[in-house]
């Protein structure tokens, strides 16, 4: 997303999400000062600039139907808004600072080298958490099964044996996932050099 698209997206977030909620009479979260609310709106608008108008409208509808605060008269706090937005329309995983940091770490480099990068990417995207040691071991185990399946598919193809449509689709998805991981790893490396 270039700077013009980002600015347009931020305006869309304000117009479709925050302004209607304020017009409904919902107030800022009680834990946020007036100046802090403006900063929160700017931060959330920047992070949600990728969202379409329809998905922002869905987010607005959910917040309006279930407002925060003791008297149910408040806009949600930023983390709640971002969490629900992620459920409605998850952001591209390549843009996430968390995703880039994970792939720049030793764990990310190991995952890429050993072939479990797609499992790592999916886990971070779904949980939005840095995987702990146990989670990483689970991801490695899941990857072993997927890598074995891919190896069998590749061997069948090389031997000229029939490969099912399901297996071909799996192979295609796995290759596409690795390409996404390569892009993330490149962005992480570029960030390290910057």
C-alpha positions as CSV (number, residue, x, y, z in Angstrom):
1,X,0.0,0.0,0.0
2,X,1.5,3.3,-1.0
3,X,1.2,6.6,0.9
4,X,-1.8,7.8,-1.1
5,X,-3.7,4.5,-0.6
6,X,-2.8,4.6,3.1
7,X,-4.2,8.2,3.5
8,X,-7.4,7.2,1.6
9,X,-7.7,4.2,3.8
10,X,-7.3,6.1,7.0
11,X,-10.0,8.6,5.9
12,X,-12.3,5.7,5.1
13,X,-11.8,4.2,8.6
14,X,-12.7,7.6,10.2
15,X,-15.7,8.1,8.0
16,X,-17.1,4.6,8.1
17,X,-16.1,3.5,11.6
18,X,-15.4,6.3,14.1
19,X,-17.6,9.2,12.9
20,X,-20.8,7.1,12.8
21,X,-20.1,5.7,16.3
22,X,-19.6,9.2,17.7
23,X,-22.8,10.3,15.9
24,X,-24.7,7.5,17.7
25,X,-23.6,9.1,21.0
26,X,-20.9,6.6,22.0
27,X,-18.1,8.2,23.9
28,X,-14.4,7.6,24.1
29,X,-13.3,4.7,26.3
30,X,-13.2,5.8,29.9
31,X,-9.6,4.8,30.3
32,X,-8.5,7.1,27.4
33,X,-8.1,10.9,27.7
34,X,-9.5,13.2,25.0
35,X,-6.0,13.7,23.5
36,X,-5.4,10.0,23.9
37,X,-8.6,9.2,22.1
38,X,-7.4,11.3,19.1
39,X,-4.1,9.4,19.1
40,X,-6.0,6.0,19.4
41,X,-8.2,6.9,16.4
42,X,-5.2,7.9,14.4
43,X,-3.3,4.7,15.4
44,X,-6.3,2.4,14.7
45,X,-7.1,4.2,11.4
46,X,-3.5,3.7,10.3
47,X,-3.6,0.0,11.1
48,X,-7.1,-0.6,9.5
49,X,-6.5,1.5,6.4
50,X,-6.4,-1.8,4.4
51,X,-10.0,-2.7,5.2
52,X,-12.8,-2.3,2.7
53,X,-15.8,-0.1,3.4
54,X,-18.1,-3.1,3.9
55,X,-15.9,-4.8,6.4
56,X,-15.5,-1.5,8.3
57,X,-19.3,-1.1,8.3
58,X,-19.5,-4.7,9.7
59,X,-17.0,-3.7,12.5
60,X,-19.0,-0.5,13.2
61,X,-22.2,-2.5,13.5
62,X,-20.7,-4.9,16.0
63,X,-19.3,-2.2,18.1
64,X,-22.6,-0.3,18.0
65,X,-24.5,-3.4,19.0
66,X,-22.1,-4.3,21.9
67,X,-20.7,-1.0,23.1
68,X,-18.1,-1.0,25.9
69,X,-18.1,0.7,29.3
70,X,-20.0,0.0,32.5
71,X,-23.1,1.8,31.0
72,X,-22.6,0.3,27.5
73,X,-22.1,3.8,26.1
74,X,-18.5,3.7,25.0
75,X,-16.5,2.9,21.8
76,X,-14.2,0.0,22.4
77,X,-10.6,0.5,23.2
78,X,-8.0,0.2,20.4
79,X,-6.9,-3.3,21.1
80,X,-10.5,-4.6,21.1
81,X,-11.2,-2.9,17.8
82,X,-8.0,-4.3,16.2
83,X,-8.8,-7.8,17.5
84,X,-12.3,-7.8,16.1
85,X,-11.1,-6.2,12.9
86,X,-8.6,-9.1,12.6
87,X,-11.5,-11.6,12.9
88,X,-13.6,-9.8,10.2
89,X,-10.8,-9.0,7.7
90,X,-7.3,-10.2,8.8
91,X,-4.4,-7.9,7.6
92,X,-1.8,-9.2,5.2
93,X,0.7,-11.1,7.2
94,X,3.7,-9.5,5.4
95,X,2.8,-6.0,6.8
96,X,2.8,-7.1,10.4
97,X,5.8,-6.0,12.5
98,X,5.2,-9.1,14.6
99,X,5.4,-11.4,11.6
100,X,8.5,-9.7,10.3
101,X,10.2,-9.9,13.7
102,X,9.4,-13.6,14.0
103,X,10.9,-14.3,10.6
104,X,14.0,-12.1,11.4
105,X,14.6,-14.1,14.6
106,X,16.5,-17.4,14.9
107,X,13.3,-19.3,15.1
108,X,12.1,-17.7,11.8
109,X,15.3,-18.5,10.0
110,X,15.3,-22.1,11.3
111,X,11.6,-22.5,10.2
112,X,12.5,-21.2,6.7
113,X,15.6,-23.4,6.5
114,X,13.9,-26.5,7.8
115,X,10.6,-26.1,5.8
116,X,8.2,-25.3,8.6
117,X,7.8,-21.6,7.7
118,X,4.2,-22.0,6.4
119,X,3.2,-23.5,9.8
120,X,4.9,-20.7,11.6
121,X,3.4,-18.0,9.4
122,X,-0.1,-19.5,9.9
123,X,0.3,-19.7,13.7
124,X,1.5,-16.1,14.0
125,X,-1.2,-14.9,11.7
126,X,-3.9,-16.7,13.6
127,X,-2.8,-16.1,17.2
128,X,-0.9,-12.8,16.7
129,X,1.5,-14.1,19.3
130,X,5.2,-15.0,19.4
131,X,5.3,-18.8,19.5
132,X,6.8,-20.2,22.7
133,X,9.1,-23.2,22.7
134,X,6.2,-25.7,23.0
135,X,4.2,-24.1,20.2
136,X,7.3,-24.1,17.9
137,X,7.8,-27.9,18.6
138,X,4.1,-28.5,17.7
139,X,4.6,-26.5,14.5
140,X,7.7,-28.6,13.6
141,X,5.7,-31.8,14.1
142,X,2.8,-30.6,12.0
143,X,5.3,-29.6,9.3
144,X,6.9,-33.0,9.3
145,X,3.6,-34.5,8.2
146,X,3.1,-31.9,5.5
147,X,6.7,-32.2,4.2
148,X,6.4,-36.0,4.1
149,X,3.1,-35.6,2.0
150,X,4.8,-33.1,-0.3
151,X,7.8,-35.4,-0.7
152,X,5.5,-38.4,-1.6
153,X,3.7,-36.2,-4.1
154,X,6.9,-35.0,-5.7
155,X,8.2,-38.6,-5.9
156,X,5.0,-39.8,-7.6
157,X,5.2,-37.0,-10.1
158,X,8.9,-37.7,-10.9
159,X,8.0,-41.4,-11.4
160,X,5.2,-40.5,-13.7
161,X,2.5,-42.0,-11.4
162,X,-1.0,-40.5,-11.1
163,X,-1.3,-37.7,-8.6
164,X,-4.8,-36.9,-7.3
165,X,-6.4,-33.4,-7.7
166,X,-6.4,-33.1,-3.9
167,X,-2.6,-33.8,-3.8
168,X,-2.0,-31.4,-6.6
169,X,-4.0,-28.7,-4.8
170,X,-2.0,-29.4,-1.6
171,X,1.3,-29.0,-3.5
172,X,0.1,-25.8,-5.0
173,X,-1.0,-24.4,-1.6
174,X,2.3,-25.4,0.0
175,X,4.4,-23.8,-2.7
176,X,2.3,-20.6,-2.5
177,X,2.7,-20.6,1.3
178,X,6.5,-20.9,0.9
179,X,6.5,-18.0,-1.5
180,X,4.7,-15.9,1.1
181,X,7.3,-16.9,3.7
182,X,10.1,-16.0,1.3
183,X,8.6,-12.5,0.9
184,X,8.3,-12.1,4.6
185,X,11.9,-13.3,5.2
186,X,13.1,-10.8,2.6
187,X,11.1,-7.9,4.2
188,X,12.5,-9.0,7.6
189,X,16.1,-9.0,6.2
190,X,15.5,-5.6,4.6
191,X,14.3,-4.3,8.0
192,X,17.4,-5.6,9.7
193,X,19.6,-3.7,7.2
194,X,17.6,-0.4,7.5
